[in-house]
Each structure stands twice: as C-alpha cells, then as structure tokens.
Amino acid sequence: MKNFFIFQKIKENWKSGLTISLVSIPLAVSLAIASGASPTRGIIAAIWSGFIASIFGGSNYNVIGPTGALSGILATYAILYGENVLPILAIFSGIIIISCYFFNIEKYLVFLPSSTIQGFILGVSFIIIFNQINFAFGLTELKTHERFIENVIESFKNIHNGSLISFSIFLFFAIILFILIKVIPQIPGSVIISIVGIFIGYLTSNKIIPLDLPTLETRFSNLNPKLFLPIKFIFSSKLILPALIIALISILETMISAKIADGMTKTKYKKQKEVLGLGLANIASGFAGGIPTTAALARTALNIRSGATHKISTAISSSFIVIISFLLLNYFKFLPLAIIASILTIVGIRMIEMENFVKMFKTDKTNFVIALIVAVITILEDPIIGLLLGALISMLIFMQKLSKGQYELLSNKQEENIFELKEKAKKTDTLIYSIKGELAYINAQSHITRFEKTPIENKNIIINLKNINFIDNDGIEAIEEIIELITTKEKKLMFVLDKNSLTEKMLKESHKFSNLKNKNLVFESLALALENV
C-alpha cells in the first residue's frame, strides 16, 4: 500500500519536479555567482537542500534552494573571507535554525517589523543589480575592495573600458526576460534565455561568430558537475552574527513562502517541521560544499502552477538536477556572463515589492522612512548592520508610542463629549479614567503625568482597571502615586477591577490600595461604583 502511494505521488509530481529542475539550474548557477561562489556550489546547494527539505520539511510546496534574499549577505562575506566560508555559514546557520526548532523560537520572529524586512530586501536587490555591472559591461581584472559600494565605484571608474557588445547582449536579454515574465509567466524565461545564451556563447567561443563575449568558462575554468566539494572548516567568532542573520532571513523567507503557498492551495503547512527541514537542508548543503539556502517564492509558485501535489515534487526536482547537471552542466561554460547579469538583474528587480512601498508611503510614512534607512545602510555599509539598525529603530519608536499609555477619559466637564457618559456619571460630577492594555515600566509614568499636569474639576474620580491585560511592579507603584495625587486634592477616589484578577492580586501588596478597599471604594463593575458615588 505504501509503495502504491509513493508510485502515485511520483506519477502526479514528476512533471512539476522536472519543471522546477529546469528553472533551478540556471538560477542556482546565477545566484551562486551573485553570492561570490562558484556555479558548482550553487548546483550542490540546490540538489542537497531541496532533497533534504523534501524529506524533513513541513510544506508540500516550498522549494528550498539558493535565493536572491541571501546573496547580498553572502557576497559580502565571500569578499571578506573567500568563497570557502560560505559552506561554513550554511552549517552554522543550519545549526541555529535547528536550535530555533527545538526552542520554538520561530514564533518570536513576528516581532521583526515588515518595514525592516522590506528595507533589507530593497537594499539586497540593489546589491544584486549593481553587482552585475562588471558582467554587463564585460569588465575584468578590476581591483576588489572589501565593501560593496567601493566595488561599485571601482566599476563605474572603469566603465569606459567596457564592451558595447556585452552591454547590448545584457540589455537585450534583460528586456526579453522581462517581457517573457509579463506576457507568458507560465513559461520559465530564465530557461529559454539560458539555452539561447549557451548557443550564442558556443558560436562566439568557437569563433563561428566574430564576437568577443566573456562566458562562464572565462571566469570559472572548472565547471564539472559534482555532488560534493571539499570544505575547509573555519571557525571565527566573526561568523556567528552573519550566520544568525542568515538563519533569521532563511526562516522568515521560508515561513512567508509556505504561507503564500497555503493560500494558493488552500492547505496548511506544519510550521515547526518546516523549520526543522530548513535547518537540516542548510547543514546538508554546507557539508556537501554548497551555500546557505532558503525557500524561493517564485520557484514555489511555479511548483504549484506546474501541478505539484506533494513535497516529493522537490525530491524529484533534486534528482533531475543531478541528472541534467551531469549530462549538460559542461555546456553551461558557454553561457555569456552578460546573460547571467541579465538574469540576476531581473531577479533583483522582481525582489522589490513596489506596492508595499507605495502603501507604506500613503499610510505609514514613519515605517517608509525606516525601510529606506535600512536599504541605504544595507547598500552603503553592511546588510547585517542595516537589518539590526532597522529593528532597533522600529523597536524604539514602538516603545515610545507604547510609553504614552492607552486610556479612555469620560467627564461631564468636557466641552465635547467624545464618549457617551452614563446618566449617573453626569449627575454626580464624576470623571472615569480607564487604563487599557499594559500598565508597566514603559508607560506607567505617562499615566502619572496626566494626573499631575491636568487640572481635575470633578469631585469624584473612578479609575477603571478592568481593561488591563498586563501589570508589573512599576504599574503598581504608578497606581500608588495616582492614589496619593488624587487624595491630596481632596477628591473622592474609587477603583473598578475584576475580582481575583492579576491586577487585584498584585495590588493586595499595596497599603494605599488596601486602605481604599477597606473603605469599600473598590468595585467589580462601573455600574456599582457609580451607584456609590
């Protein structure tokens, strides 16, 4: 029965698996180059991460492999330490991801603001796009700098030495690829232009066409298909932070991709299992000599559109990548670097989600500015610094807003009554102050300040604590200060809160509150309090 099930799933998913493999090979080659690695490392990553994730993952549709979202970070560290560091980063990040699985940490990633993520992706997309200048213009043997922006400046300084032929090829195929994606999205454009590009590269390499067009062979002399590459174990404390960020981005991208896939298929993936599969996929990729990987949304969507019904589709895809690579990878040596630049440029452009930035600009300009700051820091300084700085700024702004404290104020002394007062409150000259949400160290002082600086004309004051969902010791101290402020003004003060609630239990330790309770000035409902004014 089990064998029949497997056979049936293979029968249902072999076409989608083949389709994904055809798309994955040129993208794996291109994205590996964008990450500062050899094409072979990209192929290895696509094979092993896809296969392992298909066994241990929790989504039936996610395609795990090299992606543009990670290439900006990887390129930075490949420049600093060489491409041999990338498999080590894959292993380290995989271990961190598995730690997240065991401690269920992935649920806390929702605290990372979308504006920070959008800004980071915008910055990375620009890194991918501007990293293609050398390939697009046929520039070679330029001085390499540690920082991305310095390399871009170096490229622009030497752009007059570029090849008009290379740039024409780059521009033509970038436009063709963009048109193919827009007009016939069901056909993988990168596959088509890769095949055409290999043919053109073959003709130029063999002098059948008298054009000087740099190809993969001119950049990577050894392009033999392999399942493993030897890795050199490097441990440095400097690799911990990038591995942590890679793990963070990998989990976020994978969760987003799986969620979108669920929306397309009306299914539900297993979140923790998907995190486990992602961690093991990265470890497998690293030990095989590949680069860090995550879910690729475009390939996942194509997987679904191609008829995938089960995660065996990605296992089949990995198998086809092995077969096709061993049969045809040597032909990729003829692929012009200008066409690889066109593929990666379109990848970078498609990463930019303009509708999200337009929406942020219209509805939340603060987050729009944060996103731009993150993008600029990512481009000019470092992707990791950009991401961390964006998260820090967002957190500080959120804390500043939270510190103001949520409250609702009802008083018959107001000229414009925003809230409808109960008849009893109007007649008895009563102000009702309701504290909402949290009452803690971050906002306690705001509530105290309101009572300090706002003149209170009402004779009676009711403080409603029923809507507090969290309170700490600073909140208790704030209540005590408010009690002292109001009682010294000779106002009648009453409290409303639920019996046996956390708030009441914590306030039992307060002598000032206990005194009010002993005087029967603490009630379980607003109605009861108003009856005793």
Secondary structure in CASP SS format (residue, H / E / C, confidence):
PFRMAT SS
TARGET T0000
AUTHOR 0000-0000-0000
METHOD secondary structure of the structure
MODEL  1
M C 1.00
K H 1.00
N H 1.00
F H 1.00
F H 1.00
I H 1.00
F H 1.00
Q H 1.00
K H 1.00
I H 1.00
K H 1.00
E H 1.00
N H 1.00
W H 1.00
K H 1.00
S H 1.00
G H 1.00
L H 1.00
T H 1.00
I H 1.00
S H 1.00
L H 1.00
V H 1.00
S H 1.00
I H 1.00
P H 1.00
L H 1.00
A H 1.00
V H 1.00
S H 1.00
L H 1.00
A H 1.00
I H 1.00
A H 1.00
S C 1.00
G C 1.00
A C 1.00
S C 1.00
P H 1.00
T H 1.00
R H 1.00
G H 1.00
I H 1.00
I H 1.00
A H 1.00
A H 1.00
I H 1.00
W H 1.00
S H 1.00
G H 1.00
F H 1.00
I H 1.00
A H 1.00
S H 1.00
I H 1.00
F H 1.00
G C 1.00
G C 1.00
S C 1.00
N C 1.00
Y C 1.00
N C 1.00
V C 1.00
I E 1.00
G E 1.00
P C 1.00
T C 1.00
G H 1.00
A H 1.00
L H 1.00
S H 1.00
G H 1.00
I H 1.00
L H 1.00
A H 1.00
T H 1.00
Y H 1.00
A H 1.00
I H 1.00
L H 1.00
Y H 1.00
G C 1.00
E C 1.00
N C 1.00
V H 1.00
L H 1.00
P H 1.00
I H 1.00
L H 1.00
A H 1.00
I H 1.00
F H 1.00
S H 1.00
G H 1.00
I H 1.00
I H 1.00
I H 1.00
I H 1.00
S H 1.00
C H 1.00
Y H 1.00
F H 1.00
F H 1.00
N C 1.00
I H 1.00
E H 1.00
K H 1.00
Y H 1.00
L H 1.00
V H 1.00
F H 1.00
L C 1.00
P C 1.00
S H 1.00
S H 1.00
T H 1.00
I H 1.00
Q H 1.00
G H 1.00
F H 1.00
I H 1.00
L H 1.00
G H 1.00
V H 1.00
S H 1.00
F H 1.00
I H 1.00
I H 1.00
I H 1.00
F H 1.00
N C 1.00
Q C 1.00
I H 1.00
N H 1.00
F H 1.00
A H 1.00
F H 1.00
G C 1.00
L C 1.00
T C 1.00
E C 1.00
L C 1.00
K C 1.00
T C 1.00
H C 1.00
E C 1.00
R C 1.00
F H 1.00
I H 1.00
E H 1.00
N H 1.00
V H 1.00
I H 1.00
E H 1.00
S H 1.00
F H 1.00
K H 1.00
N C 1.00
I H 1.00
H H 1.00
N H 1.00
G C 1.00
S C 1.00
L H 1.00
I H 1.00
S H 1.00
F H 1.00
S H 1.00
I H 1.00
F H 1.00
L H 1.00
F H 1.00
F H 1.00
A H 1.00
I H 1.00
I H 1.00
L H 1.00
F H 1.00
I H 1.00
L H 1.00
I H 1.00
K H 1.00
V H 1.00
I C 1.00
P C 1.00
Q C 1.00
I C 1.00
P C 1.00
G H 1.00
S H 1.00
V H 1.00
I H 1.00
I H 1.00
S H 1.00
I H 1.00
V H 1.00
G H 1.00
I H 1.00
F H 1.00
I H 1.00
G H 1.00
Y H 1.00
L H 1.00
T H 1.00
S H 1.00
N C 1.00
K C 1.00
I C 1.00
I C 1.00
P C 1.00
L C 1.00
D C 1.00
L C 1.00
P C 1.00
T E 1.00
L H 1.00
E H 1.00
T H 1.00
R H 1.00
F C 1.00
S C 1.00
N C 1.00
L C 1.00
N C 1.00
P C 1.00
K C 1.00
L C 1.00
F C 1.00
L C 1.00
P C 1.00
I C 1.00
K C 1.00
F C 1.00
I C 1.00
F C 1.00
S C 1.00
S H 1.00
K H 1.00
L H 1.00
I H 1.00
L H 1.00
P H 1.00
A H 1.00
L H 1.00
I H 1.00
I H 1.00
A H 1.00
L H 1.00
I H 1.00
S H 1.00
I H 1.00
L H 1.00
E H 1.00
T H 1.00
M H 1.00
I H 1.00
S H 1.00
A H 1.00
K H 1.00
I H 1.00
A H 1.00
D H 1.00
G H 1.00
M H 1.00
T H 1.00
K C 1.00
T C 1.00
K C 1.00
Y C 1.00
K C 1.00
K H 1.00
Q H 1.00
K H 1.00
E H 1.00
V H 1.00
L H 1.00
G H 1.00
L H 1.00
G H 1.00
L H 1.00
A H 1.00
N H 1.00
I H 1.00
A H 1.00
S H 1.00
G H 1.00
F H 1.00
A C 1.00
G C 1.00
G C 1.00
I C 1.00
P C 1.00
T C 1.00
T E 1.00
A E 1.00
A C 1.00
L H 1.00
A H 1.00
R H 1.00
T H 1.00
A H 1.00
L H 1.00
N H 1.00
I H 1.00
R H 1.00
S C 1.00
G C 1.00
A C 1.00
T C 1.00
H C 1.00
K C 1.00
I H 1.00
S H 1.00
T H 1.00
A H 1.00
I H 1.00
S H 1.00
S H 1.00
S H 1.00
F H 1.00
I H 1.00
V H 1.00
I H 1.00
I H 1.00
S H 1.00
F H 1.00
L H 1.00
L H 1.00
L H 1.00
N H 1.00
Y H 1.00
F H 1.00
K H 1.00
F H 1.00
L C 1.00
P E 1.00
L H 1.00
A H 1.00
I H 1.00
I H 1.00
A H 1.00
S H 1.00
I H 1.00
L H 1.00
T H 1.00
I H 1.00
V H 1.00
G H 1.00
I H 1.00
R H 1.00
M H 1.00
I C 1.00
E C 1.00
M H 1.00
E H 1.00
N H 1.00
F H 1.00
V H 1.00
K H 1.00
M H 1.00
F H 1.00
K H 1.00
T H 1.00
D C 1.00
K H 1.00
T H 1.00
N H 1.00
F H 1.00
V H 1.00
I H 1.00
A H 1.00
L H 1.00
I H 1.00
V H 1.00
A H 1.00
V H 1.00
I H 1.00
T H 1.00
I H 1.00
L H 1.00
E C 1.00
D C 1.00
P H 1.00
I H 1.00
I H 1.00
G H 1.00
L H 1.00
L H 1.00
L H 1.00
G H 1.00
A H 1.00
L H 1.00
I H 1.00
S H 1.00
M H 1.00
L H 1.00
I H 1.00
F H 1.00
M H 1.00
Q H 1.00
K H 1.00
L H 1.00
S C 1.00
K C 1.00
G C 1.00
Q E 1.00
Y E 1.00
E E 1.00
L E 1.00
L E 1.00
S E 1.00
N C 1.00
K C 1.00
Q C 1.00
E C 1.00
E C 1.00
N C 1.00
I C 1.00
F C 1.00
E C 1.00
L C 1.00
K C 1.00
E H 1.00
K H 1.00
A H 1.00
K H 1.00
K H 1.00
T C 1.00
D C 1.00
T E 1.00
L E 1.00
I E 1.00
Y E 1.00
S E 1.00
I E 1.00
K E 1.00
G E 1.00
E E 1.00
L E 1.00
A C 1.00
Y C 1.00
I C 1.00
N C 1.00
A H 1.00
Q H 1.00
S H 1.00
H H 1.00
I H 1.00
T H 1.00
R H 1.00
F H 1.00
E H 1.00
K H 1.00
T C 1.00
P C 1.00
I C 1.00
E C 1.00
N C 1.00
K C 1.00
N E 1.00
I E 1.00
I E 1.00
I E 1.00
N E 1.00
L C 1.00
K C 1.00
N C 1.00
I E 1.00
N E 1.00
F E 1.00
I E 1.00
D C 1.00
N H 1.00
D H 1.00
G H 1.00
I H 1.00
E H 1.00
A H 1.00
I H 1.00
E H 1.00
E H 1.00
I H 1.00
I H 1.00
E H 1.00
L H 1.00
I H 1.00
T H 1.00
T H 1.00
K C 1.00
E C 1.00
K C 1.00
K E 1.00
L E 1.00
M E 1.00
F E 1.00
V E 1.00
L C 1.00
D C 1.00
K C 1.00
N C 1.00
S C 1.00
L H 1.00
T H 1.00
E H 1.00
K H 1.00
M H 1.00
L H 1.00
K C 1.00
E C 1.00
S C 1.00
H H 1.00
K H 1.00
F H 1.00
S H 1.00
N H 1.00
L H 1.00
K H 1.00
N H 1.00
K C 1.00
N C 1.00
L C 1.00
V E 1.00
F E 1.00
E C 1.00
S C 1.00
L H 1.00
A H 1.00
L H 1.00
A H 1.00
L H 1.00
E H 1.00
N C 1.00
V C 1.00
END
